[in-house]
């Protein structure tokens, strides 16, 4: 425990200046008495005429004070410093009754000031086994240090281990309990282990040393050292050996065959060096050499065949003969034949006469000239033909548009809207299209002018041409999510359908609901233009999936909800309903509706209570839900900014515990939730997976913007049956973790231990409170083995239809609705019109919004449908409408509804 700040001012003199009250420059601090050495407490204040110590409510004798006077050089005011000594005997004198504390009281002419309390405790090497946690102050009948039965050994010491490289290692260490609690450090080969210098090492809150991935350098002797101001103890050293199992290298290439001719063998090898086994690691298993048989073809040298017969004697008086290297031909690397392949001889014994051949030479030359002339003529003809063709091509392509026409954009006129066959056209959403590559985000040319982009999910394909999808119910969910995932805007949507609803709607309208969350989307009749069909979705996001920036005192008050696709044309506002957790008041809160743009930025589109800057959005805020009128679908969230410390949010406190407890330990989980149905649904689903059960009725706590944390504690357990393993007197959740709303459910766990497995009855109190704020107390009294009385508080499994299309989505019959609208929209005599209906339904604060719409009565009925579905009392609405028109005679009776 730290020093508790408790400085107060008492009895100021009438009219005295606060600046003349004493203020402490030095205050006493908590100390421990080691063995029998007395401790000194000191305090210093200015301006002060007297300073005295008070210990455990009694004044310390004046003679025990050591006083020193001086002057503050900067202010010239007198400074007084006082010291006292506290002995072990003084502390042991009151042991068992309360803790020993001392406090300074300083006087001046203007009043008195008290310092913080300083606690004096006796330091011990370790505690006796009374079940007290280290750091808490036990109160047995006798002092724990007075008994010789002390545990001086570690409760758990690290043990030697052999681990594989890159394997995680946990070395446990539970030091002896002591006062003050022991600090733990680890030594590696007698050198201090510093996690700040080695990212591979960290020490857990339970003092265990963790090596994320064992390295060879981590092979060492590890020692756990526990120390406090009294003693220093070492655990037995634990030898950690990091071994490396050997691994084979890759095989070498096969060697050449052992013989150059015939059958032989060849081999390849590998080594156990990838990695090499170290520190007793296993050697590689298997062979390091492989052999295989091989056959090498023997080389065959070539040999000549027989010579052929001599040829006839030629004009030059020679003849010849030949032979081939083919008996056998060389193969498999054999040598070629040596010697000539052709043999020529004179066949007239060099006496042969040469005949004249002049005439034959002339004929040869004439033939060559004729061939040359023919080649020249052919070349000229080819050139002429080429030139003629080139001239014709230039004439044909004089208009260059003929060549480029194939790359010009083609203008296709849209089909007429009265073509009924277009409603059956279904584009392939799984492939890309070349007709549009832009965003699905709508562009606004003016405050009342919307353009519908040609997106993939809703491609107009011409005027009045929209997509109608037909699919089986079983495949509809997966198919719809798959189509959405192809669009860039929808990549942040959840891939499952647990928090999504979707449907196909036309001018009759409909409703989407996410069961057990309080989130719905009402599409009124005629909101979708006639002749158009939209595929609409509604999605609940988890806060960790969508980044919503908050600044200053802002906090998230509602779930983050998407409806879309964005950019569709609505002629009347849809109504998005969702829960919130704000205790709304104009003097404490500034509440805004935020919408995410297609670029990902969040923009304020509406400030509640102020004049709307556009007629596209409006919000009806009720005690636990809000209803958002919007003509543009998208992603919305309700964000508040506190204007005073009185601003508060609703937290729902829920207690869960295991339904079965086979061990001695038993955990009670206390959840602090934003008070909306969707968060409670998520926690219940989580607890069902953990096997938890509700052990108390949920409570609501108002959490204020006071910067104070939330504290939780457990009390009044029968010590003979149960004990708490909590180290401190309470647990604490920081203020900002709760206030931001970005962590919708936080929880603390109280770990209890029963002394016997036969103990099943648990009785205790759990307190949850904000410091200097609201608090709640749970009285827990149940049987952990068979008590299920709070199971009715759990929301049921998801049932019902998340999408309702057409008249089934509305309580008011369509014809009756039209009759009410046509009756109350025109101004009535004596004020019998839609204004009176709004007043009777307590909606008269929204008259200006209703009046801005083409049909104010339709807006009122739409809001009634959003608020009262499915359990609304239609008879009460009929009675209100009939009362409005009773002056002129009821247009319809209650029975008609």
Secondary structure in CASP SS format (residue, H / E / C, confidence):
PFRMAT SS
TARGET T0000
AUTHOR 0000-0000-0000
METHOD secondary structure of the structure
MODEL  1
X C 1.00
X C 1.00
X C 1.00
X E 1.00
X C 1.00
X C 1.00
X C 1.00
X C 1.00
X E 1.00
X E 1.00
X C 1.00
X C 1.00
X C 1.00
X C 1.00
X C 1.00
X C 1.00
X C 1.00
X H 1.00
X H 1.00
X H 1.00
X C 1.00
X C 1.00
X E 1.00
X E 1.00
X E 1.00
X E 1.00
X C 1.00
X C 1.00
X C 1.00
X C 1.00
X E 1.00
X E 1.00
X E 1.00
X C 1.00
X C 1.00
X C 1.00
X C 1.00
X C 1.00
X E 1.00
X E 1.00
X E 1.00
X E 1.00
X E 1.00
X E 1.00
X E 1.00
X E 1.00
X C 1.00
X C 1.00
X C 1.00
X E 1.00
X E 1.00
X E 1.00
X E 1.00
X E 1.00
X E 1.00
X C 1.00
X C 1.00
X E 1.00
X E 1.00
X C 1.00
X C 1.00
X H 1.00
X H 1.00
X H 1.00
X C 1.00
X E 1.00
X E 1.00
X E 1.00
X E 1.00
X E 1.00
X E 1.00
X C 1.00
X C 1.00
X C 1.00
X C 1.00
X C 1.00
X C 1.00
X E 1.00
X E 1.00
X E 1.00
X E 1.00
X E 1.00
X E 1.00
X E 1.00
X E 1.00
X E 1.00
X C 1.00
X H 1.00
X H 1.00
X H 1.00
X H 1.00
X H 1.00
X H 1.00
X C 1.00
X C 1.00
X C 1.00
X C 1.00
X C 1.00
X C 1.00
X E 1.00
X E 1.00
X E 1.00
X E 1.00
X E 1.00
X E 1.00
X E 1.00
X E 1.00
X E 1.00
X C 1.00
X C 1.00
X E 1.00
X E 1.00
X E 1.00
X E 1.00
X C 1.00
X C 1.00
X E 1.00
X E 1.00
X E 1.00
X E 1.00
X E 1.00
X E 1.00
X C 1.00
X E 1.00
X C 1.00
X C 1.00
X C 1.00
X C 1.00
X C 1.00
X C 1.00
X C 1.00
X C 1.00
X C 1.00
X C 1.00
X C 1.00
X C 1.00
X C 1.00
X C 1.00
X C 1.00
X C 1.00
X C 1.00
X C 1.00
X C 1.00
X H 1.00
X H 1.00
X H 1.00
X C 1.00
X C 1.00
X C 1.00
X C 1.00
X C 1.00
X C 1.00
X C 1.00
X C 1.00
X C 1.00
X E 1.00
X C 1.00
X C 1.00
X C 1.00
X C 1.00
X E 1.00
X E 1.00
X E 1.00
X E 1.00
X C 1.00
X C 1.00
X C 1.00
X C 1.00
X E 1.00
X E 1.00
X E 1.00
X C 1.00
X C 1.00
X E 1.00
X C 1.00
X C 1.00
X C 1.00
X C 1.00
X E 1.00
X C 1.00
X C 1.00
X C 1.00
X E 1.00
X E 1.00
X E 1.00
X E 1.00
X E 1.00
X E 1.00
X C 1.00
X C 1.00
X E 1.00
X E 1.00
X C 1.00
X C 1.00
X C 1.00
X C 1.00
X C 1.00
X C 1.00
X C 1.00
X C 1.00
X E 1.00
X E 1.00
X E 1.00
X C 1.00
X C 1.00
X C 1.00
X C 1.00
X C 1.00
X E 1.00
X E 1.00
X E 1.00
X C 1.00
X C 1.00
X C 1.00
X C 1.00
X H 1.00
X H 1.00
X H 1.00
X C 1.00
X E 1.00
X E 1.00
X E 1.00
X E 1.00
X E 1.00
X E 1.00
X E 1.00
X E 1.00
X C 1.00
X C 1.00
X C 1.00
X C 1.00
X E 1.00
X E 1.00
X E 1.00
X C 1.00
X C 1.00
X C 1.00
X E 1.00
X E 1.00
X E 1.00
X E 1.00
X E 1.00
X E 1.00
X E 1.00
X C 1.00
X C 1.00
X C 1.00
X C 1.00
X C 1.00
X C 1.00
X C 1.00
X C 1.00
X C 1.00
X C 1.00
X C 1.00
X C 1.00
X C 1.00
X C 1.00
X C 1.00
X C 1.00
X C 1.00
X E 1.00
X E 1.00
X E 1.00
X E 1.00
X E 1.00
X E 1.00
X E 1.00
X E 1.00
X C 1.00
X C 1.00
X C 1.00
X C 1.00
X C 1.00
X C 1.00
X C 1.00
X C 1.00
X E 1.00
X C 1.00
X C 1.00
X C 1.00
X C 1.00
X C 1.00
X C 1.00
X C 1.00
X C 1.00
X C 1.00
X C 1.00
X E 1.00
X E 1.00
X E 1.00
X E 1.00
X E 1.00
X E 1.00
X E 1.00
X E 1.00
X C 1.00
X C 1.00
X C 1.00
X E 1.00
X C 1.00
X C 1.00
X C 1.00
X C 1.00
X C 1.00
X C 1.00
X C 1.00
X C 1.00
X C 1.00
X C 1.00
X C 1.00
X C 1.00
X C 1.00
X C 1.00
X C 1.00
X C 1.00
X C 1.00
X E 1.00
X E 1.00
X E 1.00
X E 1.00
X E 1.00
X C 1.00
X C 1.00
X C 1.00
X C 1.00
X C 1.00
X C 1.00
X C 1.00
X C 1.00
X E 1.00
X C 1.00
X C 1.00
X C 1.00
X C 1.00
X C 1.00
X C 1.00
X C 1.00
X C 1.00
X C 1.00
X C 1.00
X E 1.00
X E 1.00
X E 1.00
X E 1.00
X E 1.00
X C 1.00
X C 1.00
X C 1.00
X C 1.00
X C 1.00
X C 1.00
X C 1.00
X C 1.00
X C 1.00
X C 1.00
X C 1.00
X H 1.00
X H 1.00
X H 1.00
X H 1.00
X H 1.00
X H 1.00
X H 1.00
X H 1.00
X H 1.00
X H 1.00
X H 1.00
X H 1.00
X H 1.00
X H 1.00
X H 1.00
X H 1.00
X H 1.00
X H 1.00
X H 1.00
X H 1.00
X H 1.00
X H 1.00
X H 1.00
X H 1.00
X H 1.00
X H 1.00
X H 1.00
X H 1.00
X H 1.00
X H 1.00
X H 1.00
X H 1.00
X H 1.00
X H 1.00
X H 1.00
X H 1.00
X H 1.00
X H 1.00
X H 1.00
X C 1.00
X C 1.00
X C 1.00
X C 1.00
X H 1.00
X H 1.00
X H 1.00
X H 1.00
X H 1.00
X H 1.00
X H 1.00
X C 1.00
X C 1.00
X C 1.00
X C 1.00
X C 1.00
X C 1.00
X C 1.00
X C 1.00
X C 1.00
X C 1.00
X C 1.00
X C 1.00
X H 1.00
X H 1.00
X H 1.00
X H 1.00
X H 1.00
X C 1.00
X C 1.00
X C 1.00
X C 1.00
X C 1.00
X C 1.00
X C 1.00
X C 1.00
X C 1.00
X C 1.00
X C 1.00
X C 1.00
X C 1.00
X C 1.00
X C 1.00
X C 1.00
X C 1.00
X C 1.00
X C 1.00
X E 1.00
X E 1.00
X E 1.00
X C 1.00
X C 1.00
X E 1.00
X E 1.00
X C 1.00
X C 1.00
X C 1.00
X C 1.00
X C 1.00
X C 1.00
X C 1.00
X C 1.00
X C 1.00
X C 1.00
X C 1.00
X C 1.00
X C 1.00
X C 1.00
X C 1.00
X C 1.00
X C 1.00
X C 1.00
X C 1.00
X C 1.00
X C 1.00
X C 1.00
X H 1.00
X H 1.00
X H 1.00
X H 1.00
X H 1.00
X H 1.00
X H 1.00
X H 1.00
X H 1.00
X H 1.00
X H 1.00
X H 1.00
X H 1.00
X C 1.00
X C 1.00
X H 1.00
X H 1.00
X H 1.00
X C 1.00
X C 1.00
X C 1.00
X C 1.00
X C 1.00
X C 1.00
X C 1.00
X C 1.00
X C 1.00
X E 1.00
X E 1.00
X E 1.00
X E 1.00
X E 1.00
X E 1.00
X C 1.00
X C 1.00
X C 1.00
X C 1.00
X E 1.00
X E 1.00
X E 1.00
X E 1.00
X E 1.00
X C 1.00
X C 1.00
X C 1.00
X C 1.00
X E 1.00
X E 1.00
X E 1.00
X E 1.00
X E 1.00
X C 1.00
X C 1.00
X C 1.00
X C 1.00
X E 1.00
X C 1.00
X C 1.00
X C 1.00
X C 1.00
X C 1.00
X E 1.00
X E 1.00
X E 1.00
X E 1.00
X E 1.00
X E 1.00
X E 1.00
X E 1.00
X C 1.00
X C 1.00
X C 1.00
X C 1.00
X C 1.00
X C 1.00
X C 1.00
X C 1.00
X C 1.00
X C 1.00
X C 1.00
X C 1.00
X E 1.00
X E 1.00
X E 1.00
X C 1.00
X E 1.00
X C 1.00
X E 1.00
X E 1.00
X E 1.00
X E 1.00
X E 1.00
X C 1.00
X C 1.00
X C 1.00
X C 1.00
X C 1.00
X E 1.00
X C 1.00
X C 1.00
X C 1.00
X E 1.00
X E 1.00
X E 1.00
X E 1.00
X E 1.00
X E 1.00
X E 1.00
X C 1.00
X E 1.00
X C 1.00
X C 1.00
X C 1.00
X C 1.00
X C 1.00
X C 1.00
X E 1.00
X E 1.00
X E 1.00
X E 1.00
X E 1.00
X E 1.00
X E 1.00
X E 1.00
X C 1.00
X C 1.00
X C 1.00
X C 1.00
X C 1.00
X E 1.00
X E 1.00
X E 1.00
X E 1.00
X E 1.00
X E 1.00
X C 1.00
X C 1.00
X C 1.00
X C 1.00
X C 1.00
X C 1.00
X C 1.00
X C 1.00
X C 1.00
X E 1.00
X E 1.00
X E 1.00
X E 1.00
X E 1.00
X C 1.00
X C 1.00
X C 1.00
X E 1.00
X E 1.00
X E 1.00
X E 1.00
X E 1.00
X E 1.00
X C 1.00
X C 1.00
X C 1.00
X C 1.00
X E 1.00
X E 1.00
X E 1.00
X E 1.00
X E 1.00
X E 1.00
X E 1.00
X E 1.00
X C 1.00
X C 1.00
X C 1.00
X C 1.00
X C 1.00
X E 1.00
X E 1.00
X E 1.00
X E 1.00
X E 1.00
X E 1.00
X E 1.00
X E 1.00
X E 1.00
X E 1.00
X E 1.00
X C 1.00
X C 1.00
X C 1.00
X C 1.00
X C 1.00
X C 1.00
X E 1.00
X E 1.00
X E 1.00
X E 1.00
X E 1.00
X E 1.00
X E 1.00
X E 1.00
X E 1.00
X E 1.00
X C 1.00
X C 1.00
X H 1.00
X H 1.00
X H 1.00
X H 1.00
X H 1.00
X H 1.00
X H 1.00
X H 1.00
X H 1.00
X H 1.00
X H 1.00
X H 1.00
X H 1.00
X H 1.00
X C 1.00
X E 1.00
X E 1.00
X E 1.00
X C 1.00
X C 1.00
X C 1.00
X C 1.00
X E 1.00
X E 1.00
X E 1.00
X E 1.00
X E 1.00
X E 1.00
X C 1.00
X C 1.00
X C 1.00
X C 1.00
X C 1.00
X E 1.00
X E 1.00
X E 1.00
X E 1.00
X E 1.00
X E 1.00
X C 1.00
X C 1.00
X C 1.00
X C 1.00
X C 1.00
X C 1.00
X E 1.00
X E 1.00
X E 1.00
X C 1.00
X C 1.00
X C 1.00
X C 1.00
X C 1.00
X C 1.00
X E 1.00
X E 1.00
X E 1.00
X C 1.00
X H 1.00
X H 1.00
X H 1.00
X H 1.00
X H 1.00
X C 1.00
X C 1.00
X C 1.00
X C 1.00
X C 1.00
X E 1.00
X E 1.00
X E 1.00
X E 1.00
X E 1.00
X E 1.00
X E 1.00
X E 1.00
X E 1.00
X E 1.00
X C 1.00
X C 1.00
X C 1.00
X C 1.00
X C 1.00
X C 1.00
X E 1.00
X E 1.00
X E 1.00
X E 1.00
X E 1.00
X E 1.00
X E 1.00
X E 1.00
X E 1.00
X E 1.00
X C 1.00
X C 1.00
X C 1.00
X C 1.00
X E 1.00
X E 1.00
X E 1.00
X E 1.00
X E 1.00
X E 1.00
X E 1.00
X E 1.00
X E 1.00
X C 1.00
X C 1.00
X C 1.00
X C 1.00
X C 1.00
X C 1.00
X C 1.00
X H 1.00
X H 1.00
X H 1.00
X C 1.00
X C 1.00
X C 1.00
X C 1.00
X C 1.00
X C 1.00
X C 1.00
X C 1.00
X C 1.00
X E 1.00
X E 1.00
X E 1.00
X H 1.00
X H 1.00
X H 1.00
X H 1.00
X C 1.00
X C 1.00
X C 1.00
X C 1.00
X H 1.00
X H 1.00
X H 1.00
X H 1.00
X H 1.00
X H 1.00
X H 1.00
X H 1.00
X H 1.00
X H 1.00
X H 1.00
X C 1.00
X C 1.00
X C 1.00
X C 1.00
X H 1.00
X H 1.00
X H 1.00
X C 1.00
X C 1.00
X H 1.00
X H 1.00
X H 1.00
X H 1.00
X H 1.00
X H 1.00
X H 1.00
X C 1.00
X C 1.00
X C 1.00
X H 1.00
X H 1.00
X H 1.00
X H 1.00
X H 1.00
X H 1.00
X H 1.00
X H 1.00
X C 1.00
X C 1.00
X C 1.00
X C 1.00
X H 1.00
X H 1.00
X H 1.00
X H 1.00
X H 1.00
X H 1.00
X H 1.00
X H 1.00
X H 1.00
X H 1.00
X H 1.00
X H 1.00
X H 1.00
X C 1.00
X C 1.00
X C 1.00
X C 1.00
X C 1.00
X H 1.00
X H 1.00
X H 1.00
X H 1.00
X H 1.00
X H 1.00
X H 1.00
X H 1.00
X H 1.00
X H 1.00
X H 1.00
X C 1.00
X H 1.00
X H 1.00
X H 1.00
X C 1.00
X C 1.00
X C 1.00
X C 1.00
X C 1.00
X H 1.00
X H 1.00
X H 1.00
X C 1.00
END
